[in-house]
Amino acid sequence: MMKNSSKEQSDLNKNNPGNFNAQLHDESYEAPYLSRRLTSESMIVTGGRETESLNGFWNFAIDQYDTCIRSKWYEEKYADEEGRRLPVDFSFDEWDKIQVPSCWNTQREKFMLYEGPAVYTRTFLYRNRGEKKVLIKFGAANYTAKIFLNAQYMGLHQGGSTPFFIDATEQLQPFNRIIVVVDNTRKREQVPCKNTDWFNYGGIYRDVELFRLPETYIKDAFIHLLPGSGREKVRVELAIVGSAADDTATVSIPELGWKGEVGVRNGRGAAVFDLQPELWSCDRPKLYDVSVSYRGDEIRERIGFREIRVEGTDIWLNGERIFLKGVSIHEESTANGKALTEEEIKENFKLAKEMNCNYVRLAHYPHTEKAARIADEMGILLWEEIPVYWGIAFDHADTYHDAENQLAELVLRDRNRASVIIWSVGNENADTDERLAFMSGLIRKVKELDPSRPVSAACMLDYVHHAMADRLIDHLDVIGVNQYYGWYRPDFNDLIQLFANSRPAKPVIITEFGADAYPGLRGTVDEKGTEDCQQEIYKKQVDALGGIAYVKGCSPWILYDFRCPRRLHVTQNYYNTKGLLSADKTHRKLAFHVMQQFYAGLNERRDDL
């Protein structure tokens, strides 16, 4: 065999150096982890199932250079092949501890502005009690999460606000270590993209739970009033997973003294039943205990039955026209960031009710599933949306798949919630061909998953001709419109012109309007940033909105001030101050009372809607 010349050997050494260390030099180190995605396909219905919490204190470290992934710390390799001890750059069980769920930004002052990878780990014990499958659910982790269990890679989840599951069955041992690498780095190709108008919290900020299942189990159950049935028929759709996926499921509502059977073939079953449940409404949010059982597996849900539909420019709830008297809310608190407690969620809804709201827009991403369950109990209607926000990479196939998966995870999670009446596929995107194809695809997907609710999006306006001219409108059931006349567009007459120029054949919700006001700052109506200026703009807005026949709801921006790194004026101080309340919700601005009185007036003339 001919040997390489010295020059050829030198070139080979340059291309394949013997001292090459992949974890130091290979910038494609992340590629092997990207193909194993955790998606909506792994979701199960969890209502009423026994659960074991993996919340609590986890060991935690900021990993700015992503060394856990680069160097495969999760393998816990402490010795070489001959047993000689190796140096390592981690000490999992000696790291500081952090509360799960929480946003790392609120746990230490030094973490407040951190963006990047961080490593969570904890150990837990496990003993099989007869179950055939074990799933671990993460309520949400922002933005990507790579999961490792006992040195095995379990998968990658994208999307910072929706749940995901790992199948831990084969990897579980009596003593277990779980590692989660969470990365909230903002990227152009993600959903949302690099530039948003809210604070980028990081961490495992919703519950982590372990579920034990039989070999054949109920994967999904969608139970709702059948549209067009006169509100007297209930449809049950089931998905079953396991070897015994051909049998009969039993559905029962004890309060109605009713049981029904659903035949299941090849893991799928659906049936329609003649029932006359008391309807769920804002005034009387009636919920029924509903159970579904199949070959020893059972789920239980609290379900309200109501009909939401669109006809012409009207929105109908249970056969009556309704005006959506609302407000927008971010998932945010001064103490907990995105990791809102149940008490904070209830406080938000109580404040909305104090303002005479019957409706809340949960912006701009899926809030915790607890919000919809609490809204079910309290009688609040909800708009839920995914963060297809501003300058999304509409021409990237991976970006679309990310958005579609987040949408599927949201819909599958909350479609049994009576409070949720509108799915939104995005907010404030420029009307391009790529965006139209992207978002119309999302609309088809949501209709496939849930044909019982209208679909909307917060659209851009044509500010040249002052008209509602977004091409996406043709694909929507309800038109969402964000407009800031009087604030970003100071000439308020342009709003009057907009309404005169637009003749939509569908209901319009003014999904945003508003103005900044520093809490307690007073001045003339011409002084930007004062409560008086904000109040004046609100007065002009409600005077205009109240006279437009096709406007069937509004959700001004926003209930309370929230953190935002884009807001650097001295009266903002890294907060968006368009709230009707201060960030700590202790101060009601003047405009709060404007909306309170406007909605009270709509109550008095309800028959004129």
C-alpha positions in Angstrom: 0.0 0.0 0.0 1.3 3.4 -1.0 2.0 5.6 2.0 0.8 9.2 2.1 3.4 11.9 1.4 4.5 14.1 4.2 2.4 16.9 2.7 -0.7 14.7 2.4 -0.2 13.5 6.0 0.0 17.0 7.1 -3.2 17.9 5.4 -4.9 14.9 7.0 -3.8 16.0 10.4 -5.2 19.4 9.8 -8.6 17.9 8.8 -8.6 15.2 11.5 -6.4 16.4 14.3 -5.6 13.6 16.8 -6.3 16.0 19.7 -9.8 17.0 18.4 -12.2 17.5 21.3 -15.8 17.6 19.9 -17.2 19.3 23.0 -14.8 22.2 22.6 -14.8 22.7 18.8 -17.9 21.1 17.2 -20.6 23.8 16.8 -23.0 21.1 15.5 -23.0 19.5 18.9 -26.8 20.0 19.3 -27.8 18.3 16.0 -28.1 14.7 17.5 -30.8 16.0 19.9 -33.0 17.8 17.5 -34.6 14.7 15.7 -36.3 13.3 18.8 -39.1 15.7 19.4 -41.7 15.6 22.1 -45.0 16.7 20.5 -48.7 16.8 20.9 -48.7 13.1 19.9 -47.3 12.2 23.3 -50.1 14.0 25.2 -52.7 12.2 27.3 -55.8 13.4 29.1 -55.0 13.7 32.8 -58.2 14.8 34.4 -59.0 12.9 37.6 -55.9 10.6 37.4 -53.9 10.0 40.4 -50.6 11.9 40.2 -47.3 12.1 42.1 -45.7 15.5 42.2 -42.1 16.0 41.2 -42.3 19.6 42.2 -40.1 20.9 45.0 -36.5 21.8 45.2 -34.3 20.8 42.3 -30.6 21.3 42.0 -29.9 24.1 39.5 -27.0 25.8 37.7 -26.7 28.4 35.0 -24.9 26.8 32.1 -24.1 29.7 29.8 -22.0 27.7 27.4 -24.3 24.7 27.2 -21.6 22.5 28.5 -24.0 19.9 29.9 -25.0 19.1 26.3 -21.6 19.6 24.7 -19.8 17.4 27.3 -22.6 15.0 27.9 -22.7 15.5 31.7 -25.9 13.5 31.8 -23.8 10.4 31.2 -22.2 10.9 34.6 -18.9 9.5 33.5 -16.6 9.7 36.5 -14.0 7.1 35.5 -12.2 5.9 32.3 -12.3 2.4 30.9 -9.6 1.3 33.3 -11.4 2.7 36.3 -9.1 5.7 36.8 -10.9 8.7 38.2 -11.8 11.5 35.7 -12.2 15.2 36.5 -15.7 16.6 35.9 -17.1 20.1 35.7 -20.3 19.5 37.6 -21.5 18.3 41.0 -25.2 17.9 40.5 -26.2 17.2 44.1 -24.1 20.0 45.5 -25.5 22.7 43.3 -27.8 25.4 44.7 -31.5 24.5 44.9 -34.3 26.2 43.1 -38.1 25.9 43.5 -40.0 24.0 40.7 -42.2 25.4 39.5 -40.8 28.9 39.2 -39.1 31.3 36.8 -35.4 31.4 37.6 -35.5 35.2 37.0 -37.6 35.6 40.2 -35.5 33.2 42.4 -32.2 35.1 42.5 -31.4 38.7 41.7 -28.4 37.6 39.7 -30.7 35.5 37.4 -33.1 38.3 36.6 -31.9 39.2 33.1 -30.2 35.8 32.3 -31.1 34.3 28.9 -29.6 31.0 27.9 -29.2 27.3 28.9 -29.7 26.2 32.5 -29.6 22.8 34.1 -32.2 21.3 36.5 -31.7 18.0 38.2 -33.2 15.9 41.0 -33.4 12.3 42.1 -36.5 10.4 43.0 -37.4 6.8 44.1 -39.7 4.5 42.1 -41.3 1.2 42.8 -43.7 -0.4 40.4 -47.2 -0.9 41.8 -48.7 -2.9 38.9 -48.7 -0.2 36.3 -47.6 -1.0 32.8 -46.7 2.5 31.7 -45.3 5.6 33.4 -45.4 9.1 32.0 -43.9 12.3 33.3 -45.7 15.5 32.5 -44.1 19.0 32.3 -46.7 21.7 32.4 -44.3 24.1 30.6 -40.6 25.0 30.4 -39.5 28.1 28.5 -38.4 27.7 25.7 -36.7 24.4 24.8 -36.3 21.5 27.1 -34.0 18.5 26.7 -34.9 15.7 29.1 -32.5 13.0 30.3 -33.5 10.1 32.6 -30.8 7.8 34.1 -28.3 8.9 31.4 -30.8 8.3 28.6 -31.9 11.0 26.3 -35.7 11.2 26.3 -36.4 14.0 23.8 -36.6 17.7 23.0 -39.7 19.9 23.5 -40.1 23.3 21.8 -42.6 25.9 22.9 -42.4 27.7 26.2 -46.1 27.6 27.2 -47.6 24.2 26.4 -47.4 20.8 28.2 -45.3 17.8 27.1 -44.9 14.2 28.3 -42.0 11.7 28.4 -42.6 8.0 28.5 -40.3 6.9 31.3 -41.5 3.3 31.5 -38.3 1.6 30.2 -35.8 3.8 31.9 -37.2 3.9 35.5 -35.1 2.2 38.2 -35.5 2.1 42.0 -33.3 5.2 42.2 -33.5 7.7 39.4 -31.9 10.9 38.2 -33.7 13.3 35.9 -31.9 16.2 34.2 -33.6 18.9 32.2 -31.7 21.4 30.2 -33.9 24.5 29.7 -32.9 27.2 27.2 -34.9 30.5 26.9 -32.6 31.9 24.2 -34.6 34.0 21.8 -34.2 33.0 18.1 -35.6 34.2 14.9 -37.0 30.8 13.8 -38.9 30.2 17.1 -42.5 30.9 18.0 -42.4 33.6 19.3 -39.4 35.0 17.5 -36.5 37.1 18.7 -38.4 40.3 19.2 -41.5 40.5 21.5 -43.1 43.0 23.8 -43.0 41.0 27.0 -40.4 39.7 29.4 -38.6 36.5 28.5 -38.8 34.4 31.6 -36.9 31.1 31.8 -37.3 27.9 33.7 -39.5 25.0 34.5 -42.4 27.2 35.7 -45.4 24.8 35.7 -46.0 21.5 37.6 -44.0 18.3 37.0 -46.1 15.2 37.6 -45.7 11.4 37.3 -48.6 9.3 36.1 -49.0 5.5 36.3 -51.1 3.9 33.6 -52.4 0.4 32.7 -51.2 -1.2 29.4 -54.4 0.0 27.6 -55.5 3.5 28.6 -57.6 6.5 27.6 -55.4 8.9 25.7 -57.9 11.6 24.8 -61.5 12.4 25.5 -63.3 15.4 23.8 -66.8 15.9 25.3 -69.0 18.8 24.1 -72.4 20.0 22.9 -72.8 19.0 19.3 -73.0 22.2 17.2 -76.3 22.7 15.5 -78.1 20.2 17.7 -80.3 22.7 19.4 -78.1 22.4 22.5 -79.6 19.0 23.3 -77.0 16.5 22.0 -73.6 15.8 23.5 -70.8 14.3 21.4 -68.1 12.1 22.9 -64.9 11.4 21.0 -62.3 9.0 22.5 -58.8 7.9 21.7 -57.5 4.6 23.3 -53.9 3.4 23.3 -52.9 -0.2 24.0 -53.3 -3.8 22.8 -57.0 -3.9 23.8 -58.2 -1.0 21.7 -61.3 -2.7 20.4 -64.0 -2.6 23.1 -66.6 -0.4 24.7 -66.1 2.7 26.9 -68.7 3.9 29.4 -69.4 7.6 29.9 -71.4 8.7 32.9 -72.8 12.0 34.3 -74.1 11.0 37.8 -75.9 14.3 38.4 -78.1 13.6 35.4 -78.5 9.9 36.3 -77.1 9.0 32.9 -74.7 6.5 31.4 -73.8 5.9 27.8 -71.6 3.5 25.8 -69.1 4.4 23.1 -67.8 1.6 20.8 -64.1 1.8 20.2 -62.4 0.3 17.1 -58.7 0.5 16.3 -58.3 2.9 19.2 -61.0 5.4 18.1 -64.6 5.9 19.2 -67.3 8.5 18.9 -71.0 8.7 19.7 -73.7 11.4 20.0 -76.2 11.2 22.9 -79.6 12.9 23.5 -79.1 15.0 26.6 -80.5 18.2 27.9 -77.8 19.4 30.4 -78.2 22.7 32.1 -76.1 25.1 30.1 -73.0 26.8 31.3 -73.1 30.6 31.2 -71.2 33.5 32.8 -74.1 34.1 35.2 -74.4 30.5 36.1 -71.3 28.5 35.3 -72.8 25.1 35.7 -70.3 22.2 35.7 -70.9 18.5 35.7 -68.7 15.7 36.9 -68.2 13.5 33.9 -66.3 10.2 34.0 -65.1 7.9 31.1 -64.0 4.4 31.9 -62.4 1.8 29.6 -61.2 -1.7 30.6 -60.1 -0.5 34.1 -58.8 2.9 33.2 -60.8 5.9 34.2 -60.6 9.7 33.7 -62.8 12.3 35.4 -63.5 15.9 34.2 -65.6 18.9 35.3 -67.3 19.9 32.1 -69.7 22.7 31.3 -71.9 22.4 28.2 -72.5 25.5 26.2 -72.8 26.6 22.6 -70.7 29.3 21.0 -71.4 30.3 17.4 -71.1 33.1 14.9 -73.8 34.2 12.6 -73.4 37.3 10.4 -71.8 40.0 12.6 -73.1 38.5 15.8 -71.6 36.2 18.4 -74.1 33.9 20.1 -73.8 32.1 23.4 -76.5 29.5 24.1 -78.8 31.0 21.5 -78.4 34.6 22.8 -76.4 37.4 21.2 -73.5 38.5 23.4 -71.1 41.4 23.6 -67.7 40.3 24.9 -66.9 42.9 27.6 -63.2 42.1 28.2 -59.7 43.0 29.0 -56.3 41.5 27.9 -54.0 39.9 30.5 -50.4 38.7 30.4 -49.3 35.7 32.5 -47.2 37.9 34.8 -46.9 38.9 38.4 -44.3 41.0 40.2 -43.4 38.2 42.6 -43.6 35.1 40.4 -43.2 36.1 36.8 -45.1 33.6 34.6 -45.4 31.1 37.4 -48.7 32.5 38.6 -50.4 30.9 41.7 -54.0 29.9 41.7 -54.7 32.8 44.0 -53.1 35.3 41.6 -55.2 33.8 38.7 -58.4 34.2 40.7 -57.4 37.7 41.7 -57.0 38.6 38.0 -60.5 37.3 37.1 -62.0 39.0 40.2 -60.6 42.3 39.0 -62.0 41.7 35.5 -65.4 41.0 37.0 -65.1 44.2 39.1 -64.7 46.0 35.8 -67.9 44.3 34.7 -66.1 42.0 32.3 -67.5 38.7 31.1 -64.5 37.9 28.9 -60.7 37.9 29.1 -58.1 37.7 26.3 -55.2 35.5 27.5 -52.3 37.1 25.7 -50.0 36.3 23.8 -49.3 32.6 24.5 -51.0 29.7 26.2 -51.4 30.5 29.9 -51.5 27.8 32.5 -54.3 25.2 32.1 -55.3 26.2 35.7 -56.5 29.5 34.2 -59.1 27.8 32.0 -60.3 25.5 34.8 -60.7 28.5 37.2 -62.5 30.5 34.5 -64.9 27.5 34.2 -65.7 27.8 37.8 -65.9 31.6 37.9 -67.9 32.1 34.7 -65.3 34.0 32.6 -65.1 33.6 28.8 -61.6 33.2 27.4 -59.7 33.9 24.2 -56.7 31.6 24.0 -53.8 32.1 21.6 -50.4 30.9 20.5 -47.4 33.3 20.1 -47.3 33.6 16.3 -46.3 37.2 17.1 -44.8 40.0 15.0 -41.9 39.0 12.7 -42.2 35.2 12.7 -40.1 33.3 10.1 -43.1 32.5 8.0 -41.0 31.0 5.2 -39.4 28.3 7.5 -41.0 24.9 7.5 -39.6 24.1 11.0 -41.2 27.3 12.3 -44.6 26.3 11.0 -44.3 22.8 12.6 -43.3 24.5 15.9 -46.4 26.8 15.7 -48.7 24.0 14.7 -47.5 21.7 17.5 -48.0 24.5 20.1 -51.5 25.0 18.7 -52.3 21.3 18.9 -51.0 21.1 22.5 -53.1 24.1 23.5 -56.3 22.8 21.9 -55.9 19.2 23.1 -55.2 20.6 26.6 -58.2 23.0 26.9 -60.9 21.9 24.4 -63.0 20.4 27.3 -63.1 23.8 29.0 -66.5 25.6 28.6 -64.8 29.0 29.3 -62.7 28.8 26.2 -64.7 30.2 23.3 -62.2 31.5 20.8 -58.9 30.0 19.5 -56.4 32.6 18.1 -53.7 31.7 15.7 -51.6 34.9 16.1 -51.1 38.6 16.7 -50.0 41.6 14.6 -48.3 40.1 11.6 -47.6 41.8 8.3 -49.9 40.7 5.5 -47.5 38.8 3.3 -48.0 35.8 1.1 -45.9 33.6 3.4 -47.8 34.7 6.4 -51.1 34.1 4.8 -50.1 30.5 3.9 -48.7 29.9 7.3 -51.7 31.2 9.3 -54.3 29.8 7.1 -52.6 26.4 7.6 -53.0 26.9 11.3 -56.6 27.7 11.0 -57.2 24.4 9.1 -55.4 22.6 11.8 -57.5 24.1 14.7 -60.7 23.4 12.8 -59.6 19.7 12.4 -58.9 19.4 16.1 -62.0 21.4 17.3 -64.8 22.4 14.9 -67.0 23.6 17.8 -65.3 27.0 18.4 -64.7 30.1 16.2 -61.1 31.0 15.2 -59.6 34.4 15.2 -56.4 36.4 15.1 -55.4 39.9 16.0 -55.0 41.5 12.6 -53.1 44.5 11.4 -54.9 47.5 9.8 -54.3 49.3 6.6 -53.2 52.6 8.0 -52.8 54.2 4.6 -56.5 53.8 3.7 -57.7 53.4 7.3 -59.5 50.1 6.7 -59.7 46.5 7.8 -58.0 45.0 4.8 -56.0 42.1 6.1 -56.3 39.1 3.7 -56.4 36.7 6.7 -59.9 38.0 7.5 -61.4 35.8 4.8 -60.2 32.7 6.7 -61.3 33.8 10.2 -64.7 33.4 12.0 -64.2 36.4 14.2 -62.0 39.4 13.2 -59.6 40.6 15.9 -58.3 44.2 15.4 -55.5 45.9 17.4 -55.6 49.7 17.1 -54.0 52.5 19.1 -55.7 55.6 17.7 -55.1 58.4 20.1 -51.8 57.0 21.2 -49.4 55.7 18.5 -51.6 57.3 15.9 -52.6 60.5 17.6 -55.3 61.7 15.2 -58.4 60.1 16.6 -60.4 61.1 13.6 -58.6 58.3 11.7 -60.5 55.7 13.9 -63.8 57.2 12.9 -62.7 57.0 9.3 -61.6 53.4 9.8 -65.1 52.4 11.0 -66.7 54.3 8.2 -64.4 52.6 5.6 -64.9 49.1 6.8 -67.9 46.9 6.2 -67.0 43.5 7.6 -69.5 40.6 7.2 -68.2 39.0 10.4 -68.1 40.1 14.1 -65.2 42.3 15.1 -63.4 42.3 18.5 -61.2 45.2 19.2 -58.5 43.0 20.7 -56.3 45.9 21.8 -56.4 49.7 22.3 -54.9 51.8 25.1 -52.2 54.2 26.2 -49.4 54.3 28.8 -49.9 55.9 32.2 -47.5 55.8 35.1 -49.5 54.9 38.2 -50.5 58.0 40.1 -48.9 60.4 37.6 -51.4 63.3 36.9 -51.4 66.1 34.4 -53.3 67.5 31.5 -54.9 65.3 28.9 -52.2 66.3 26.5 -49.3 65.1 28.7 -48.3 61.6 27.5 -47.8 59.1 30.4 -50.3 60.6 32.7 -53.4 58.9 34.0 -55.4 61.9 32.6 -54.1 61.4 29.1 -54.9 57.7 29.3 -58.3 58.4 30.6 -59.1 60.8 27.8 -58.1 58.3 25.2 -60.2 55.6 26.8 -63.2 58.0 26.8 -62.8 58.7 23.1 -62.4 55.0 22.4 -65.5 53.8 24.2 -67.6 56.6 22.7 -66.5 55.5 19.2 -66.9 51.7 19.9 -70.3 51.9 21.4 -71.8 53.1 18.1 -70.4 50.5 15.7 -72.9 47.7 15.0 -70.3 45.1 13.9 -68.1 45.5 16.9 -69.1 42.7 19.3 -66.4 42.9 21.9 -63.2 44.5 23.1 -60.3 43.7 25.3 -58.3 46.8 26.0 -54.5 46.6 26.5 -54.1 45.6 29.4 -55.4 44.8 32.9 -52.2 45.6 34.8 -48.6 46.8 34.0 -46.1 44.1 33.2 -42.3 43.8 32.7 -40.9 44.6 29.2 -37.3 45.2 28.3 -38.3 47.4 25.3 -39.8 50.1 27.6 -37.0 52.4 28.7 -38.7 55.8 29.2 -38.3 57.2 32.7 -42.0 56.7 33.4 -41.8 53.1 32.2 -38.6 51.8 33.8 -38.7 48.4 32.0 -42.5 48.1 32.3 -45.3 48.4 29.8 -47.5 50.8 31.7 -50.6 50.5 29.6 -52.2 48.7 32.4 -55.5 49.8 33.9 -53.9 48.9 37.2 -50.4 49.1 38.5 -48.1 46.1 38.3 -48.8 45.1 41.8 -52.6 45.6 41.2 -53.0 47.8 44.2 -53.7 51.0 42.3 -56.7 51.5 39.9 -55.9 54.1 37.2 -58.6 56.5 36.1 -59.2 54.6 32.8 -60.2 51.5 34.8 -63.4 53.3 35.9 -64.0 54.4 32.3 -64.2 50.8 31.2 -66.1 49.8 34.3 -68.8 52.4 33.5 -68.9 51.5 29.8 -69.5 47.8 30.4 -72.1 48.6 33.1 -73.9 50.7 30.5 -73.8 47.8 28.1 -75.4 45.6 30.8 -78.3 48.1 31.0 -79.0 48.1 27.3 -78.3 44.4 26.7 -81.3 44.0 24.5 -79.9 46.5 22.0 -76.8 44.4 21.2 
